[in-house]
Amino acid sequence: LLQMRISIMVSQIQPHFLYNSLTSIAQLCEKNPTQAKKATIEFADYMRHNMNSLKDEKPVPFENELAHLKTYLSLEKMRFGDDLEIVFDIKTTEFEIPSLAVQPLVENAVKHGVGMKEDGGTVTIATKEAEDHFEIIVSDDGVGFDTTLPIDEKKHIGLRNIQGRLKAMVNGELFVESELNVGTKAVIMIPKEVAV
């Protein structure tokens, strides 16, 4: 379990994200020092949350994960500007989830979805409550991918880690569907009997 948590943490601290964020902050120092200060604090909060998540042996309130997602997306918005639109459609937060279970899905939507599209696009984070489960939906209108092609296991290790942690900690499941040149949708389903 410790190895899995370390693997999750390391997979979330992607060098490209660190370099890009710090470069964007450095550029802001000249243009807009006030915004640079805000971005530096957000970057520190992002890193602190990732490090603290190593200690999370139990699920955390979704509100905690949502706050982390907003920090992450604020940093990405600083870099992508108008090429990244972000939509939150949060209908419920009354459930728990493994720490950092949603952030990699959002990162994939930004990096591999709208980030690969010439004119950018929209990433949507939504939650809803059904009769017997909660859902978290991360969708984008980016480049998508062909689901009929063989899966590169090395590229999908992050998804496998999320699936394993969801199953072990909240009996949850992750489903991903995508269509080339249309976008990708990832859905986490958490049964209510374990979502206290």
Order of alpha helices (4+ residues) and beta strands (2+ residues): alpha-alpha-alpha-beta-alpha-beta-beta-alpha-beta-beta-alpha-beta-beta
